[in-house]
Amino acid sequence: MNTRKLLLLGLILALVAAFFVFDLGQYLTLASLKTQQATLLAQVAAHPWQAALLYFLAYVAVTALSLPGAALMTLLGGALFGLWQGVLLVSFASTLGAALAMLSSRFLLRDWVQRRFARQLVGVEKGMQDEGGFYLFALRLVPLFPFFMINLLMGLTRLPLVTYWWVSQLGMLPGTLVYVNAGRELGQLDSLAGILSPGLLGAFILLGLFPLLARRLLGWLQARRAYAGWVKPKTFQRNLVVIGAGAGGLVSAYIAAAVKAKVSLIEKQQMGGDCLNTGCVPSKALLRSAKLAAELKKAAALGFTKVSAEVDFPAVMKRIQWVISTIEPHDSPQRYRELGVEVIAGEAIIRSPWTVEVNGQLLSSRTIIIAAGGRPLWPDIPGVADMPAFTSDTIWNLREQPKRLLVLGGGPIGCELAQAFQRLGSQVIQVELDTRLLPREDEDASALVLASLCDEGVDVRLRHKAERFELVEGERRLIARQLDSDEEIAITFDCLLLALGRVANVKGYGVEELGLVVRPNGTLETDEYLATRLPNIYAVGDVTGPYQFTHVCAHQAWYAAVNALFGGFKRFKVDYRVIPHCTFTDPEVARVGLSEAEAKTQGVAYEVTRYDLAELDRAIADEVAHGFVKVLSEPGKDRILGVSIVGAQAGELLAEYVLAMKLGVGLNKILGTVHSYPTLAEANKYAAGEWKRGHAPQGLLRWVERFHQWRLG
């Protein structure tokens, strides 16, 4: 830090210290100002120009040094100088003080912050360059953030001083009017009876309503900017149009129809979306067949001999289609039409914020929900296009079992399908770039899944990077680089499954033309109400994230539908506090809340309680005595922060903890709940018991022990 910065910092610290050392804050209280009001008014009457100048300088000093008392100074301005002169003085003094505070922050801190957080600030700087003025205006208009904090933080950006000045003054003007008016009314109060005067009551009502009115005004301004260039229809044919009939779209349409709204649901492919047709349902049907194949191999352990069966792979795949067709009526067009939804088969294109085109027909709607879903990521690896490659969307078209299946990816989809095909008789090679499978879970959970896959014969290759695909003498090969040794190895295979994650569908239906914002990860940007940049267009599910789970799509759909239909009266922020998920490998991996890794990253203090399923009677009887229940709790308390369960039926066992976290129930209540014996669900109670044992009152127990010894005589 150079000499000039040191001198400025020293001066600021000295002035702030003097304020507190000499207890100058005692004069900036409502009681003190009311006591001195008559004297101050006399000084203003005798020396109006000098009094105004002294008040102006004092206000500038308080705001420039970020001292407490700016709100009271504003009230004082109204009491001493009246409404219009007070507004004039406060408006310019507050803006000048804010500018000085901003410049001080910029001079002292910006260079250091830019060096220290250069990468993180790239997006912030771009946003400030594009929308900085409006962003500052919003902060000034709606009094949610402290005045001094805005000054200091804006100094860290490159917002021009001129822009900062006029935007701040304009944004603070409505609040200045309200507060100065309240100060004027308070200044006229000379008896208790005056408290009930219409003027003072009106000032207090305006003071209370100002934040709400300011937010409404800000919302109106944002909408006006967003809709610039678009002409809103005077009438609408529908209350809601939903694009996409997956989990999010179906629930959105269902809710709209349930509250008697006129709703249209548009789907270009199959009702039910990925979950029914290519995701959750077919994969679980495949896992059921694979589980039986694995059970038959363990028949001897259960007392059976000479048990054998051959896998009829086409029959397995045929059964998957039967499962889909059996569930299909739940999501069928007929059912939704009976519920009151207009179901349209076709490709939707959003032509304006209120108009959707489908099959050459224009549909006008007051609101739109985008539930366009996602698709498997197709990697840009040389030679992959020449391989017989499948994704989680297309693998269900297989009718001939692959002898050697290469699975690229170690996430939930890759692990589930790798284990399933291995159990059904394929030789599976699984390649993962990371150091472990299921990298979003804790290491102990990943280790158990890895051990299970390896025990069953899956050839798992961790820390391998796919470089290219080749066809050599009729053999298909993946050339992968082993990152630890930096050596290239060749992996031969017959069939390729790409399980590298999913990407949002954000192209081809009007998103670009509307100017909707797409995040760096490729999902549609939405706010806490699931609204896009255009306030009447919402998005749910994989197209917006942040979770790619069917149950989260349905969860979001309630918020989007209610906000779309009733947002003019009341809007609800989407609640992500308790979101469970499960990977259906064997053992299953289920979690709700924080993992240990997430708690450490977020700096959340926690305690770990662990119960091993090897000790559970029912698990032993069922030959599934492997895995654990791990509970993260608040230190010294029974409040649950997160739960990870690895083992048989982990997804079912987790439900008790999901409900507990949703209702704020702690481990003591779970321990006090009777569980049937013998069940796997007892593991939840025993985990709570382990926690209780670790928090037993040792001092009290020693006294109780002495009491029992004394009673023995």
Secondary structure, 3 states (H helix, E strand, C coil): CCHHHHHHHHHHHHHHHHHHHCCHHHHCCHHHHHHCHHHHHHHHHHCHHHHHHHHHHHHHHHHHCCCCCHHHHHHHHHHHHHHHHHHHHHHHHHHHHHHHHHHHHHHHHHHHHHHHCHHHHHHHHHHHHHHHHHHHHHHHHCCCCCHHHHHHHHCCCCCCHHHHHHHHHHHHHHHHHHHHHHHHHHHCCCCHHHHHCHHHHHHHHHHHHHHHHHHHHHHHHHHHHHCCCCCCCCCCCEEEEEECCCHHHHHHHHHHHHCCCCEEEEECCCCCHHHHHCCHHHHHHHHHHHHHHHHHHCHHHHCCCCCCCCCCHHHHHHHHHHHHHHHHHHHCHHHHHHCCCEEEECCEEEEECCEEEECCEEEEEEEEEECCCEEECCCCCCCHHHCCEEECCCHHHCCCCCCEEEEECCCHHHHHHHHHHHHCCCEEEEEECCCCCCCCCCHHHHHHHHHHHHHCCCEEEECEEEEEEEEECCEEEEEEEECCCCEEEEEEECEEEECCCEEECCCCCCHHHHCCCECCCCCECCCCCCECCCCCEEECHHHCCCCCCHHHHHHHHHHHHHHHHHCCCCCCCCCCCCCEEEECCCCEEEEEECCHHHHHHHCCCCEEEEEEHHHCHHHHHCCCCCCEEEEEECCCCCCEEEEEEEECCHHHHHHHHHHHHHHCCCHHHHHCCCCCCCCCCHHHHHHHHHHHHHCCCHHHHHHHHHHHHHHCC
